[in-house]
């Protein structure tokens, strides 16, 4: 079985939404790259990142956090949220 850890980003922070409700947020960390490094150290073979702000705005909103994650881990990083194709 392959388990892929996810990092959900809102306001540049690592969060989880309660039942998808943007008003019910639990913050797990202020440093997304550190969270990604932690997943890598624990043996993850890839990471899934969701730009929650981008999903609402319709365009990526946490670009710098995502760039930093990609720079600081040696794993494939899949990104979703805010990506639209016309």
RATANOR-V893806 format. One record per residue. N is the residue number from 1. BURIAL is # if it has 16 or more other C-alpha atoms within 10 Angstrom, else .. D_LAST is the distance of its C-alpha to the last C-alpha in Angstrom with 1 decimal. Layout:
N;BURIAL;D_LAST
N;BURIAL;D_LAST
//
This chain:
1;.;35.4
2;.;32.6
3;.;31.9
4;.;28.9
5;.;29.4
6;#;26.6
7;#;26.4
8;#;24.6
9;#;24.1
10;#;24.5
11;.;25.8
12;#;26.4
13;#;28.7
14;#;29.0
15;#;28.9
16;#;28.9
17;.;27.9
18;.;30.4
19;.;28.9
20;.;25.4
21;.;26.8
22;.;25.6
23;.;29.1
24;.;31.0
25;.;30.5
26;.;32.9
27;.;32.8
28;.;33.9
29;.;33.8
30;.;33.0
31;.;32.4
32;#;29.5
33;#;30.6
34;.;34.1
35;#;32.7
36;#;30.9
37;#;34.2
38;.;36.1
39;#;34.0
40;#;34.5
41;.;38.2
42;.;38.4
43;.;37.2
44;#;33.5
45;#;31.9
46;#;28.4
47;#;26.7
48;.;23.6
49;#;22.3
50;#;20.2
51;#;19.0
52;#;19.9
53;#;19.4
54;#;15.9
55;#;15.2
56;.;16.5
57;.;15.0
58;.;11.3
59;.;12.0
60;#;14.9
61;#;18.3
62;#;20.9
63;.;20.2
64;.;23.9
65;#;25.2
66;#;22.9
67;.;23.9
68;.;27.5
69;#;27.3
70;#;26.1
71;.;28.9
72;.;31.5
73;#;31.3
74;.;31.7
75;#;29.6
76;.;26.1
77;#;23.8
78;.;20.8
79;#;18.4
80;.;16.2
81;#;15.1
82;#;12.5
83;.;10.1
84;.;6.5
85;.;3.8
86;.;0.0
//
